[in-house]
Amino acid sequence: MSELSFTRSGGEYQKPTWIVMQYKNNQWIEKSIPEADKKAYQEQFSPPVSHIQNIEPFKDIPIRGYTTSAKGTHYFYVLDLKDGSGYLSYSRLVDGKYEKPHKMSKAINQGKYIAHPYIAPDESYIMWDAEKEGENTPDIYISFRNQDGTWTNAINMGDAINTAAYEQRPKVSPDGKYLFFWRGDKKVRKDGSSYWEGNPYWMDAKVIETLRPTR
């Protein structure tokens, strides 16, 4: 992986700003994109709205974030519009069409806030963030697929990643070498209003294998 993009706001960024980072000479540096080229460049990371179409089985489901395996299975977070909680579901591609979504098992759907899944291309593991009962901030969890197709009970990814702050949105680079996630916290201004402050982080994806159960 040679490039990644994200948005940043707050501090010196008075409005959400799109940023591209490039990996060069063993370090990440910000890549300058000429203003005239930004629209075309952004489309490499995200298609224009005119190219986006509803997929029928998901049309009326409040989905917030999804991830797709190599064989086309979608895993996603279904939002409860009443209280902001939710659960993870999946939908397989069968004969060229997506089936009705299935809610994932309680091995994964634990806690009041479950979101931002990432599925391995071969579907051997899934990561997500969750705020469990009795906890005030979300941590990142992982589950591995068993040989019978079921999933292991949710595993907290530990203090190599999780802290007292918010850890969310795990992703693995296409080459499988790096794990990315977001860490931050909610801040309160003098007028009582709040805002989020955080940064993307990365680490060696080998941490995933240290958590895989032995057979």
ChimeraX attribute file (.defattr): number of C-alpha atoms within 10 A of each C-alpha:
attribute: neighborCount
match mode: 1-to-1
recipient: residues
	/A:1	11
	/A:2	9
	/A:3	13
	/A:4	15
	/A:5	13
	/A:6	12
	/A:7	11
	/A:8	16
	/A:9	14
	/A:10	13
	/A:11	8
	/A:12	7
	/A:13	10
	/A:14	9
	/A:15	11
	/A:16	11
	/A:17	11
	/A:18	12
	/A:19	15
	/A:20	17
	/A:21	16
	/A:22	16
	/A:23	14
	/A:24	11
	/A:25	7
	/A:26	6
	/A:27	8
	/A:28	14
	/A:29	13
	/A:30	14
	/A:31	14
	/A:32	11
	/A:33	13
	/A:34	9
	/A:35	7
	/A:36	8
	/A:37	9
	/A:38	12
	/A:39	12
	/A:40	11
	/A:41	13
	/A:42	16
	/A:43	11
	/A:44	9
	/A:45	11
	/A:46	8
	/A:47	11
	/A:48	12
	/A:49	8
	/A:50	6
	/A:51	6
	/A:52	8
	/A:53	8
	/A:54	8
	/A:55	10
	/A:56	12
	/A:57	13
	/A:58	14
	/A:59	10
	/A:60	9
	/A:61	13
	/A:62	13
	/A:63	18
	/A:64	13
	/A:65	15
	/A:66	18
	/A:67	19
	/A:68	19
	/A:69	16
	/A:70	11
	/A:71	11
	/A:72	15
	/A:73	19
	/A:74	19
	/A:75	25
	/A:76	26
	/A:77	25
	/A:78	23
	/A:79	20
	/A:80	14
	/A:81	9
	/A:82	7
	/A:83	9
	/A:84	11
	/A:85	17
	/A:86	22
	/A:87	23
	/A:88	25
	/A:89	20
	/A:90	20
	/A:91	20
	/A:92	19
	/A:93	13
	/A:94	10
	/A:95	7
	/A:96	8
	/A:97	12
	/A:98	18
	/A:99	16
	/A:100	13
	/A:101	17
	/A:102	12
	/A:103	17
	/A:104	16
	/A:105	15
	/A:106	13
	/A:107	13
	/A:108	24
	/A:109	20
	/A:110	17
	/A:111	17
	/A:112	16
	/A:113	21
	/A:114	26
	/A:115	27
	/A:116	22
	/A:117	28
	/A:118	25
	/A:119	25
	/A:120	19
	/A:121	18
	/A:122	9
	/A:123	16
	/A:124	15
	/A:125	18
	/A:126	22
	/A:127	27
	/A:128	26
	/A:129	24
	/A:130	30
	/A:131	20
	/A:132	16
	/A:133	10
	/A:134	8
	/A:135	12
	/A:136	11
	/A:137	18
	/A:138	23
	/A:139	26
	/A:140	28
	/A:141	24
	/A:142	24
	/A:143	25
	/A:144	22
	/A:145	15
	/A:146	13
	/A:147	9
	/A:148	6
	/A:149	10
	/A:150	13
	/A:151	20
	/A:152	17
	/A:153	17
	/A:154	20
	/A:155	16
	/A:156	17
	/A:157	18
	/A:158	13
	/A:159	9
	/A:160	8
	/A:161	18
	/A:162	18
	/A:163	15
	/A:164	14
	/A:165	15
	/A:166	20
	/A:167	26
	/A:168	25
	/A:169	19
	/A:170	23
	/A:171	23
	/A:172	20
	/A:173	14
	/A:174	10
	/A:175	7
	/A:176	14
	/A:177	12
	/A:178	16
	/A:179	17
	/A:180	16
	/A:181	18
	/A:182	17
	/A:183	20
	/A:184	16
	/A:185	15
	/A:186	11
	/A:187	11
	/A:188	11
	/A:189	8
	/A:190	6
	/A:191	6
	/A:192	7
	/A:193	8
	/A:194	11
	/A:195	10
	/A:196	11
	/A:197	14
	/A:198	16
	/A:199	10
	/A:200	14
	/A:201	13
	/A:202	15
	/A:203	14
	/A:204	12
	/A:205	16
	/A:206	12
	/A:207	15
	/A:208	15
	/A:209	8
	/A:210	10
	/A:211	15
	/A:212	15
	/A:213	10
	/A:214	5
	/A:215	5
